[in-house]
């Protein structure tokens, strides 16, 4: 029990001593001492205290040899604290202030990568996702020989998958709301924007199904035209996915559209017959 109490006492003493030492350095006018202590805090992963010291040093070390290194550690301190918004900002500032630095490429990548990490769930606003794609593409353009190109392309693919998921969710929402025209437009836009989508089978089926339902709910003089579009959509779907899991449902709906089309052809024939008889 005594040994445990002594151990806790020593930990507390060390904490207080370290805290007092930090406060003393923080209030000091000795920039060199403050810089050394900031690096010490950074290496010990005490990023909160490191940031406080770096923050004070940013102004007094401007245009000195230490300025570049302080900026570098400053950005990474925010990164390790998972404040990716400020980290991205200061990585980009680093590239602006020190474009010829040996670590400019690394910081350019990190500025984009922080936006990637900040990208929210696909159900939320995707402004940061678009920013991340733009920044990653900018990095690829600026450093075409970088060893990070493959990683950047993988990150862009993941971000685009997120945007696609959001668009697909919206398209399905239109379908559930029975706004079939909007659903068809949204699904076709996905195919144009993401031609390699893994959802192509489901999307083509949904386009066909939307045309079919749209035709059923249309006014009389639009039904025939929209049922014909439904059959064309079915043919496009079956041509690409002849063994689809949706094939049985699709065939059933297609047959219904064909029967509706036949009715209209029969009506047209009767009308033409009457006209000819006159």
N, C-alpha and C positions, 0 to 999 in steps of 0.2 A: 504493500500500500504506500509506504514511504517512498519506495523507488519510483512508483507511478507518479506520485505527487511531485517529486523532484524533476522527473522528465517533463511534466506539464509546465512546471515553473521555468525550466530552461527554454522551452519552446516560446513561452510568453515573453521571457526576457529577450530572446533573440528577435522576436517580432517587434517589440518596443524599441530595441536598439536600432533595428533596421529602419523602422518608421521614423525615429528621431533623426537618423542619418539622412534619410530621404528629404525630410522637411528642411533640414539644414542646407542641403545642396540646392533644393528648390528655391530657397530664399537668397542663395548666394549670388554674387555678381561675377564669380569666376566661371567664365564660359567653358574653359578647358576642363575644369573639374566637373562641370555640369554635363559636358559631352561624354566624358569617360563614364560617368555614373549612368547616363542614359543608355549607353551601349551595354553596360553591365546589366541593367534592368531588362533590356531587350533579350540578351543572351540567356537570362534567367526566366524568360517568358512572362515577365511582369509587364505586359504591354500597356496596361493602364497608366502605370507610373512612367514608363518610357515615353508615352505620348505626351504627358504633362511636361517633361523636360525637353523633348524634341520641339514641342510647341513654342517654348520660350526661346529655343535656339534658332528657330527658323528665321527670325528677323535679324538677330545679331551676327549670324554666320553667313548672311547673304553675300554672294560674290567672293566667297572664300573656298578653299579646297574641300572643306568639310560640308559645304552646302549640299552637294550632290549626294553624299552618303546619308546625310540626315533626311533628305527627301525620300530616299530609297527605303530607309528603315521606318520612316513615318507612314508611308503607304502600306508597308507590310504589317505594321503594328495594327492598323485598322483591319487589315485582311485577317489576321489571326484572331482578332476579336469578333470576327464575322460581321463587321459593319461593311458590307460589300459596296454600298452606295458611296461612302466616303473613300473607301479603298480604291475603287475604280476612278474616282475623281482625281485623287492624288497620283495614281499611276500614270494617268493621262497628262497631268501637270508636269510630272517628271519628264515625260517624253518631249513636251513642249520646251521645257527649260534646259534639258540636256539631250538634244537630239543626236549628238555624236558620241554619247556615252556607250561603253561596252555593254551596259545593261539596259539600253533603250529598247532593244527588241524584247527582252524579257518583260519589261514594264508595259510595253504596248500589248503584249499577249495577256498579261495579268489584268489590264484595264478591261479588256474584252471578256476575259474569263470571269471576272467579278460580276459583270452584267449577266453572264450565263447562270451563275449561281443565284443571282437575284431574280431570275425569271420565275414567275409564280405558277401555280397550278393552272392548267389550261382552261378551267372554268372562270378564271379571273381576267382582268384587263391585261392585254399582252403587249403593252407599250415597251416594257423593258425587254421582252423577247425580241421585238423588232430591232431595238437598239443593240442587243447582243449580236444578232445576225449581221447587222451593218458593221459593227466593230470588228467582228471576226473576219468578215470579208475584206475590210480595210487592211487588217493585219496581213492577210494572204497576199493582197496586192502590193503592200509595202515590202514584205519579206518573202518573195517567191521561192527562195532557196532555204527557208527556215526548216529546221527539223520538226517543227511543231505543225506543219501544214496538215498532215494526216489527222492529228488530234483536232485541229480547227474544223476540218471538214466533218468529222464525227460529231462535234458539238453542234455545228450548223444543222446536221441531219436530225439530231435530237430536238432542237428548237423548232424546226420545220414540222416535225411529227406532232409537237405540241400545238402548233397553229392549225395543222390539219385536224387534230382531234377537236379543237374548238369549232372549226367550220363544220365538221361532220355532226357535232352535237347540235349546232344551230339548224342544220338541214333536217335532222331527225325531229327537231322541235317543230319546224314548219309542218312536217308530215303529220305529227300527232295533233297539231292544231287544225288539220285538214286544209291547210293552205298549200295545195298540191302544186300550184304553179310556182310558188316561191321555193318549194322543196326541189322541184325539177331543176330550176335555175341554179340553186345552191349546189346540188349534187354535180351538175355539169361543170360548174366553176371549180369544184374540187378536183375533178379529173383533168382539167386544163392546168391548174396550178400545181398539182402533185401527180404527174403522169405515172410515176412508179409506186403509187399508193398500194398498200397491202389490203386496202378495203375495196378494191375495184369490183370484186364479185358482188359484194353486198350493195355497193353504190349503183351498179348497173341494174340489179334487181329492184332496188328502191325507185330508180327512175321509171322502170317499167310499171311497177305497182302504182306509182303516183299518177302516171298517165292514165292507167286503167280507172282509178278512182276519180280522177279529174273528169274523165269522159262520162262516167256514170252521173256525176253531179252537174254536168253542163246543161245549158239550155238546149232545146231540141235541135236547132240548126247547127250546133257545134259538136254534137255527139259523134256523128260519123267520122269527122275529121280527126277527133281526139282518140277515138278507138283505133283508127288506122295508125296513129302515132304510137299508141300502146303496143300494137302488134309489131311495128318496126323496132321499138325498144326491146321487145321480147326477143326478136330475131338477133339483134345485136348482142344481147345478154347470152343467149344460147350458143351463138357462134364462138364466143370467147370462153364460156364456162359450160360446156355440154353436160358435165357430170356434177353440176353444182348441187349443194344440199337444198337449194331453194327450187330445184327444177320441178318437183311435183306441184308445189303451190303455183309456180309460174305458169305451168301448162294449164292448170284449172282456170286461172284468170284469163289467159290468152284465149281459151275456148269460149269463154263468156263474151269477150270483146269481138271475136269472130262472128258469133251468133248475132250480136247487135249490128255488126256491119252488114251481114246478110239481110237482116230485116230492112235496112235502109236501101240496099240494092233492090230488094223486092218491091219496095214502095216506089223507087225511081222507075222500075220497069212498068209498073201499073200506071204511073202517071204518063210515061211516054206512050204506052198503049192507047190510053184515052185520047191523048193529043193526036196521035196518028189516025184514030178512028174518026175524029172530027174532020 
